[in-house]
Amino acid sequence: MIELVPFGAFVRVDGVDGLAPGSEWPTTPETGNRLRARILAIDPVLRRFSLGLA
């Protein structure tokens, strides 16, 4: 699941929520585009992560 918001995108992978901040993107992705991402940070206690473009 991906939900675009003004400051980036929320991503859910296997029940874990993540945020891909818009500041990491050179342009706003279009629906259906694939992006290669890297994990910037993981919070195992809150079960969430932050992504950036690879």
Helices and strands as residue ranges (DSSP letters): E 2-5, E 8-13, E 16-21, G 22-24, E 37-43, E 48-53
